[in-house]
């Protein structure tokens, strides 16, 4: 049986333009390609590049996120963790510290997941790496809820609520023969257009 929240997700999926659908289908693939490019350019592991991008993502606009990731990686490769201290990033200090740790310590997905710790960061990283997951953030919650909810009013998304939201996204994905992260990305770009959010 389709839940009310699944209907909200499906409704937004149905409102997606052809361009939004195409953009959503390739969003995480493009993010992964950026990670591969950074890894090749700076001779680090792809997991590390994707992990740095994920670590620096909270409250950071995507375009700025990528600039911050490259700046931090370049500084680290040139001068180690100490050189990263002077790099300004548009996220929290704790997240910058996680990114530096990933460059210092993590050489595989498992290590990156441990350092990222929070569920949203792990989900975002997993989606960039191509795992069939859903990144549950404030936008994903709004879509699932069926209305625009400002980030300040999004409730704390605990384990039970996160599982419920994720289950509904994955159910809609299965019904539409898509991956969970594809539904999340398509509905996000559509939600952004409809509500004029960043």
Long-range contacts (C-beta under 8 A, 24 or more apart in sequence): 2-171, 3-168, 3-171, 4-146, 5-144, 5-145, 5-146, 5-164, 5-165, 5-168, 6-168, 6-171, 6-172, 7-146, 8-143, 8-144, 8-145, 8-146, 9-143, 9-144, 9-168, 9-169, 9-172, 9-183, 9-187, 10-172, 10-175, 10-176, 11-146, 12-143, 12-187, 12-190, 12-191, 12-194, 13-172, 13-176, 13-183, 13-186, 13-187, 13-190, 15-190, 15-194, 16-186, 16-187, 16-189, 16-190, 17-190, 17-193, 20-186, 20-189, 20-190, 20-193, 21-186, 23-185, 23-186, 23-189, 24-182, 24-183, 24-185, 24-186, 24-187, 24-188, 24-189, 24-190, 25-178, 25-182, 25-185, 25-186, 27-185, 27-188, 27-189, 28-127, 28-128, 28-130, 28-181, 28-182, 28-185, 29-130, 31-127, 31-128, 32-128, 32-129, 32-130, 34-66, 35-128, 38-69, 38-70, 38-73, 42-73, 42-74, 42-77, 43-77, 44-73, 44-77, 44-103, 45-106, 45-107, 45-108, 47-106, 47-107, 47-108, 47-109, 47-111, 47-112, 47-129, 48-102, 48-103, 48-106, 48-107, 48-112, 49-73, 50-112, 50-125, 50-128, 50-129, 51-99, 51-102, 51-106, 51-112, 51-115, 51-116, 51-125, 52-99, 52-102, 52-103, 53-125, 53-128, 54-112, 54-116, 54-121, 54-122, 54-124, 54-125, 54-128, 55-95, 55-96, 55-98, 55-99, 55-102, 55-115, 55-116, 55-121, 56-89, 56-90, 56-91, 56-95, 56-96, 56-99, 57-91, 57-95, 57-121, 57-124, 58-91, 58-92, 58-95, 58-120, 58-121, 59-90, 59-91, 59-92, 60-89, 60-90, 60-91, 61-90, 61-198, 64-90, 65-90, 65-91, 69-99, 72-96, 72-99, 72-100, 72-103, 73-103, 76-100, 76-103, 95-121, 119-159, 119-162, 120-157, 127-181, 127-184, 131-181, 132-170, 132-179, 132-180, 132-181, 133-166, 133-180, 133-181, 134-165, 134-166, 134-169, 134-170, 134-173, 134-180, 134-181, 134-183, 134-184, 135-181, 135-184, 136-162, 136-165, 136-166, 139-188, 139-191, 139-192, 139-197, 140-165, 140-169, 140-184, 140-187, 140-188, 141-165, 142-191, 142-195, 143-187, 143-188, 143-191, 144-168, 144-169, 148-191, 148-195, 148-197
